[in-house]
Amino acid sequence: MHDVRELIDQGPEATRRLARRRYQLDLDGLWAAHRRRAAGLDEVALLRSELKRASSRPRQAGAQGPSEADREESRLLREKVQTAEAEVRTAEQELTELLLQIPNLPLDSVPDGDSEKEAVEVRRGGPPVRDAAESRHHAEVGAELGILDSTRAARLSGARFSVAAGPGARLERALAAFFLDLHTTEHGYTEYSVPHLVTRETMTATGQLPKFEEELFATSVGGRELFLIPTAEVPLTNLVAGELLNPRSLPLAFTAHTPCYRAEAGAYGRDTRGILRLHQFGKVELVRICEPEKAQDELELMVRQASECLERLGLSYRVMLLPAGDMGFSARMTYDLEVWMPGSGAFREVSSVSDCGTFQARRAGVRYRSADGRKVPVATLNGSALPIGRTLAALLEQGVQPDGSVLLPEALVPYTGFRRLLPGGGTER
């Protein structure tokens, strides 16, 4: 969330930057809401001052107690204070609702554009891309291996769910363990086991609400509303919600492996085959929290850490800088890591790594004490490193052999116990 005074002070500059996201800032409406709240606060302060003076008159006059007229005056003033405070709460709620709808300001270094077509390729990594003409789709490969079963998944839950069986389930578990070990032992992250159900306030703090309510799964039991997390970014970032952090503890680095639940409203018709776009999928998430001036360096570090996962798995990929109009609501700069999917003949996003600046921290109330003693919002960053399903799909498509088997990277052998997946559900070391 934004500081309303900063938005108003920036005025045309804030309007220009948000226009790059195709968002039209209602500066007049924001200014009017801000003035209503400020006027209400002034009115409350004035009435409280009058009430205090009225209450002190009998003591100043040496009277035994307030007269009937004094009591009536105080009663009326208390009613006015209560009315004015209620009006302030209404004005604050209206202003907050306005601010919650405004996305983060993109950095000027972010390219213009509204879609992945305007993304800028930064670099490529891993082996040279494999010719799509020689490859097969992961859904077909997984079915022949006996490790992916979309038919049974559909009977259980409907479309956009998947069942992994035998070596496939073991491979999913191996990927999660491999990513977590890499990030905790070599990259300095602290692993957490976090709730998969969170409150509306928790979702709002990281920007999922109110913007994306239609894309979230929610439940209500006994009148208690909870949301299924779309990413571990939500609980990990909120671990320090409302806290004043010691600057010596920064940066904080959190990671977790969780299921993620997304309705993905409006996404139907794309990636309906296979496991690239599911309602439930596993993912290892990274979150970093730092001083705002260090956020860009932390972003580059996280991109390298996510890239290292792909490098060690021997997967072909590229790093893309997203345009302003294609970033997530809370991000001010985002890199996508796209893995080569030869079965589709295209690069597909496997990780988004975002610098959110102080946007989420203002919502969540996360601050630290700066060198000059001020309490200021921290910067938050997040990224996938990596999703389990999409990584598995890339391994199948990039690793499939002419005989139908799939050769896995050596880095996974200590976790799987096998190097090759064989048609029919077998494995080979």
Protein Blocks (a to p, Z undefined) as FASTA:
>chain_A
ZZfklmmmnmmmmmmmmmmnopacdfklmmmmmmmmmmmmmmmmmmmmmmmmmmmmmmmn
opabdcfklmmmmmmmmmmmmmmmmmmmmmmmmmmmmmmmpccdddfklccdjbfklpcc
fbdedjddddfklpccfklmmmmnopacfklmmmmnoghiacdehjlmmmmmmmmmmmmm
mmmmmnopacddddfbdcfklmmmnopamklmmmpccddeehiacdddfbfklmmmmmmg
oiacdfklpccddddddddddfkgoiaoiakgcjlbcfbdcdddddddddfklmmmmmmm
mmmmmmmmmmmnopacddddddfklccfkbcbdcddddddfknopacdfbdcddekjmlm
mmnopacddfkopacdddddddddddfklmmmmmmmmmpcfkopacddfklmmmnopabd
cehiiacZZ
